Amino acid sequence: MLVHNHRRFLDFLRSRVSNVEDAEEILQAAFVKAVEKSQDLRDEESAMAWFYRLLRNALIDFYRRRDTARKAFHSAAEDFSEVDEQELQRTVCQCVAELIPTLKPEYADLLRRVDVEGEAVPAAAAALGIQSNNAGVRLHRARIALKARLEQSCGTCATHGCLDCSCQSCK
């Protein structure tokens, strides 16, 4: 009898949730409950009324779970947004700061200005007396050179991320 009314139950739920997938999920959970709790059906109560009560409870559980998940998400998002930019800068492997001076001076200067100090490429180009396009190419080459130095110096930690660096200069 319950399976024959699948469409009716689904329509009931669809009018109370935002999408069909959620309605289907709630309905399936209610069907599982119905199988588990079938002994709770009282003789004087109709199966339809009993099942609608299960649907209503499944709907309430759905909204409780969703609200709990939403609160957890917002809490995590707030925690992440409070991360201090300077703390992130300090967390980055110190190898980078130590290796920049080992590059060609024109590469080191540009990397320090743009990537470390956050200066815009056109402004750094003007300060260094070169064209903006030239600065972009030079910056690209400088980053490739720095990556090669990091891989030489740090080995696999440079490949897998310096947040868990194990090279000698980070210890």
MOBEL-V424310 format. One record per residue. N is the residue number from 1. RES is the residue in one small letter. PSI is psi in radians with two decimals (* if undefined). OMEGA is omega as a letter, one per 40 degrees, with the letter a starting at -180 (* if undefined). D_LAST is the distance of its C-alpha to the last C-alpha in Angstrom with 2 decimals. Layout:
BEGIN
n->N res->RES psi->PSI omega->OMEGA d_last->D_LAST
n->N res->RES psi->PSI omega->OMEGA d_last->D_LAST
END
This chain:
BEGIN
n->1 res->m psi->-0.74 omega->a d_last->69.67
n->2 res->l psi->-0.71 omega->a d_last->66.15
n->3 res->v psi->-0.62 omega->i d_last->65.18
n->4 res->h psi->-0.39 omega->a d_last->68.35
n->5 res->n psi->0.32 omega->a d_last->67.23
n->6 res->h psi->-0.86 omega->a d_last->63.77
n->7 res->r psi->-0.73 omega->a d_last->64.57
n->8 res->r psi->-0.77 omega->i d_last->65.97
n->9 res->f psi->-0.72 omega->i d_last->62.91
n->10 res->l psi->-0.73 omega->i d_last->60.59
n->11 res->d psi->-0.71 omega->i d_last->62.63
n->12 res->f psi->-0.79 omega->a d_last->62.42
n->13 res->l psi->-0.67 omega->a d_last->58.61
n->14 res->r psi->-0.51 omega->i d_last->58.26
n->15 res->s psi->-0.15 omega->a d_last->60.08
n->16 res->r psi->-0.11 omega->i d_last->57.47
n->17 res->v psi->2.91 omega->a d_last->54.16
n->18 res->s psi->-0.35 omega->a d_last->52.82
n->19 res->n psi->2.83 omega->a d_last->52.71
n->20 res->v psi->-0.67 omega->a d_last->54.41
n->21 res->e psi->-0.76 omega->i d_last->51.28
n->22 res->d psi->-0.73 omega->i d_last->50.72
n->23 res->a psi->-0.77 omega->i d_last->54.43
n->24 res->e psi->-0.75 omega->a d_last->54.35
n->25 res->e psi->-0.77 omega->i d_last->51.32
n->26 res->i psi->-0.75 omega->a d_last->53.08
n->27 res->l psi->-0.76 omega->i d_last->56.30
n->28 res->q psi->-0.70 omega->i d_last->54.70
n->29 res->a psi->-0.67 omega->i d_last->53.08
n->30 res->a psi->-0.66 omega->i d_last->56.53
n->31 res->f psi->-0.72 omega->i d_last->58.16
n->32 res->v psi->-0.80 omega->i d_last->55.75
n->33 res->k psi->-0.71 omega->a d_last->56.55
n->34 res->a psi->-0.72 omega->i d_last->60.24
n->35 res->v psi->-0.77 omega->a d_last->60.05
n->36 res->e psi->-0.63 omega->a d_last->58.12
n->37 res->k psi->0.30 omega->a d_last->60.40
n->38 res->s psi->-0.46 omega->i d_last->63.73
n->39 res->q psi->-0.27 omega->i d_last->65.21
n->40 res->d psi->-0.17 omega->a d_last->64.81
n->41 res->l psi->2.10 omega->a d_last->67.43
n->42 res->r psi->2.61 omega->a d_last->70.47
n->43 res->d psi->-0.70 omega->a d_last->73.95
n->44 res->e psi->-0.17 omega->a d_last->75.19
n->45 res->e psi->2.44 omega->i d_last->72.22
n->46 res->s psi->2.60 omega->i d_last->72.15
n->47 res->a psi->-0.62 omega->a d_last->69.31
n->48 res->m psi->-0.81 omega->a d_last->68.74
n->49 res->a psi->-0.72 omega->i d_last->68.33
n->50 res->w psi->-0.77 omega->a d_last->66.05
n->51 res->f psi->-0.63 omega->i d_last->63.86
n->52 res->y psi->-0.60 omega->i d_last->63.74
n->53 res->r psi->-0.70 omega->i d_last->62.49
n->54 res->l psi->-0.71 omega->i d_last->59.71
n->55 res->l psi->-0.79 omega->a d_last->58.94
n->56 res->r psi->-0.76 omega->i d_last->58.82
n->57 res->n psi->-0.66 omega->i d_last->56.40
n->58 res->a psi->-0.65 omega->i d_last->54.21
n->59 res->l psi->-0.76 omega->i d_last->54.22
n->60 res->i psi->-0.77 omega->i d_last->53.17
n->61 res->d psi->-0.71 omega->i d_last->50.33
n->62 res->f psi->-0.85 omega->a d_last->49.20
n->63 res->y psi->-0.60 omega->i d_last->49.05
n->64 res->r psi->-0.82 omega->i d_last->47.25
n->65 res->r psi->-0.76 omega->a d_last->44.52
n->66 res->r psi->-0.76 omega->i d_last->44.26
n->67 res->d psi->-0.67 omega->i d_last->44.03
n->68 res->t psi->-0.78 omega->i d_last->41.37
n->69 res->a psi->-0.71 omega->i d_last->39.30
n->70 res->r psi->-0.74 omega->i d_last->39.93
n->71 res->k psi->-0.73 omega->i d_last->38.83
n->72 res->a psi->-0.72 omega->i d_last->35.59
n->73 res->f psi->-0.83 omega->a d_last->34.95
n->74 res->h psi->-0.64 omega->i d_last->35.71
n->75 res->s psi->-0.78 omega->i d_last->33.52
n->76 res->a psi->-0.70 omega->i d_last->30.52
n->77 res->a psi->-0.69 omega->i d_last->31.40
n->78 res->e psi->-0.72 omega->i d_last->31.56
n->79 res->d psi->-0.74 omega->a d_last->28.17
n->80 res->f psi->-0.68 omega->a d_last->26.68
n->81 res->s psi->-0.29 omega->a d_last->28.64
n->82 res->e psi->-0.04 omega->i d_last->27.24
n->83 res->v psi->2.23 omega->a d_last->23.66
n->84 res->d psi->2.28 omega->a d_last->22.99
n->85 res->e psi->-0.69 omega->i d_last->22.51
n->86 res->q psi->-0.60 omega->i d_last->20.24
n->87 res->e psi->-0.71 omega->i d_last->18.01
n->88 res->l psi->-0.73 omega->i d_last->17.86
n->89 res->q psi->-0.71 omega->a d_last->17.05
n->90 res->r psi->-0.51 omega->a d_last->14.06
n->91 res->t psi->-0.50 omega->a d_last->12.89
n->92 res->v psi->2.49 omega->a d_last->13.13
n->93 res->c psi->2.29 omega->i d_last->10.25
n->94 res->q psi->-0.25 omega->i d_last->9.59
n->95 res->c psi->-0.66 omega->a d_last->10.30
n->96 res->v psi->-0.86 omega->a d_last->13.86
n->97 res->a psi->-0.62 omega->a d_last->14.32
n->98 res->e psi->-0.47 omega->a d_last->13.10
n->99 res->l psi->-0.41 omega->a d_last->15.30
n->100 res->i psi->-0.78 omega->a d_last->18.37
n->101 res->p psi->-0.27 omega->i d_last->19.62
n->102 res->t psi->-0.12 omega->i d_last->19.69
n->103 res->l psi->2.99 omega->i d_last->22.36
n->104 res->k psi->2.50 omega->a d_last->26.05
n->105 res->p psi->-0.68 omega->a d_last->26.75
n->106 res->e psi->-0.54 omega->i d_last->28.99
n->107 res->y psi->-0.81 omega->a d_last->26.36
n->108 res->a psi->-0.79 omega->i d_last->23.63
n->109 res->d psi->-0.86 omega->a d_last->26.18
n->110 res->l psi->-0.76 omega->i d_last->27.33
n->111 res->l psi->-0.77 omega->a d_last->23.93
n->112 res->r psi->-0.79 omega->a d_last->22.91
n->113 res->r psi->-0.85 omega->a d_last->26.30
n->114 res->v psi->-0.93 omega->a d_last->26.68
n->115 res->d psi->-0.55 omega->a d_last->23.36
n->116 res->v psi->-0.84 omega->a d_last->21.38
n->117 res->e psi->-0.21 omega->i d_last->24.36
n->118 res->g psi->0.35 omega->i d_last->26.55
n->119 res->e psi->2.53 omega->i d_last->29.55
n->120 res->a psi->2.57 omega->a d_last->32.22
n->121 res->v psi->-0.81 omega->i d_last->32.75
n->122 res->p psi->-0.67 omega->i d_last->36.33
n->123 res->a psi->-0.72 omega->i d_last->35.36
n->124 res->a psi->-0.70 omega->i d_last->32.58
n->125 res->a psi->-0.80 omega->i d_last->35.13
n->126 res->a psi->-0.75 omega->a d_last->37.70
n->127 res->a psi->-0.56 omega->a d_last->35.41
n->128 res->l psi->-0.10 omega->i d_last->34.53
n->129 res->g psi->0.56 omega->i d_last->38.21
n->130 res->i psi->2.85 omega->i d_last->37.99
n->131 res->q psi->2.65 omega->i d_last->39.65
n->132 res->s psi->-0.74 omega->i d_last->37.95
n->133 res->n psi->-0.73 omega->i d_last->38.43
n->134 res->n psi->-0.71 omega->i d_last->36.89
n->135 res->a psi->-0.69 omega->i d_last->33.85
n->136 res->g psi->-0.77 omega->i d_last->33.49
n->137 res->v psi->-0.79 omega->a d_last->33.65
n->138 res->r psi->-0.71 omega->i d_last->31.30
n->139 res->l psi->-0.72 omega->i d_last->28.74
n->140 res->h psi->-0.83 omega->i d_last->29.05
n->141 res->r psi->-0.65 omega->i d_last->28.55
n->142 res->a psi->-0.70 omega->i d_last->25.58
n->143 res->r psi->-0.68 omega->i d_last->23.83
n->144 res->i psi->-0.75 omega->i d_last->24.70
n->145 res->a psi->-0.72 omega->i d_last->23.37
n->146 res->l psi->-0.71 omega->i d_last->20.04
n->147 res->k psi->-0.76 omega->i d_last->19.85
n->148 res->a psi->-0.75 omega->i d_last->20.63
n->149 res->r psi->-0.71 omega->i d_last->17.92
n->150 res->l psi->-0.75 omega->a d_last->15.30
n->151 res->e psi->-0.63 omega->i d_last->16.79
n->152 res->q psi->-0.80 omega->a d_last->16.76
n->153 res->s psi->-0.78 omega->a d_last->13.20
n->154 res->c psi->-0.21 omega->a d_last->11.56
n->155 res->g psi->-2.31 omega->a d_last->14.44
n->156 res->t psi->-0.42 omega->a d_last->15.41
n->157 res->c psi->-0.46 omega->i d_last->12.80
n->158 res->a psi->-0.57 omega->i d_last->14.61
n->159 res->t psi->-0.68 omega->a d_last->17.81
n->160 res->h psi->-0.07 omega->i d_last->17.10
n->161 res->g psi->2.31 omega->a d_last->15.41
n->162 res->c psi->0.00 omega->i d_last->12.11
n->163 res->l psi->-0.30 omega->i d_last->12.38
n->164 res->d psi->0.85 omega->a d_last->10.89
n->165 res->c psi->2.44 omega->i d_last->8.45
n->166 res->s psi->0.19 omega->a d_last->7.01
n->167 res->c psi->2.88 omega->a d_last->6.89
n->168 res->q psi->-0.68 omega->a d_last->5.47
n->169 res->s psi->-0.22 omega->i d_last->5.62
n->170 res->c psi->-0.14 omega->a d_last->3.78
n->171 res->k psi->* omega->* d_last->0.00
END
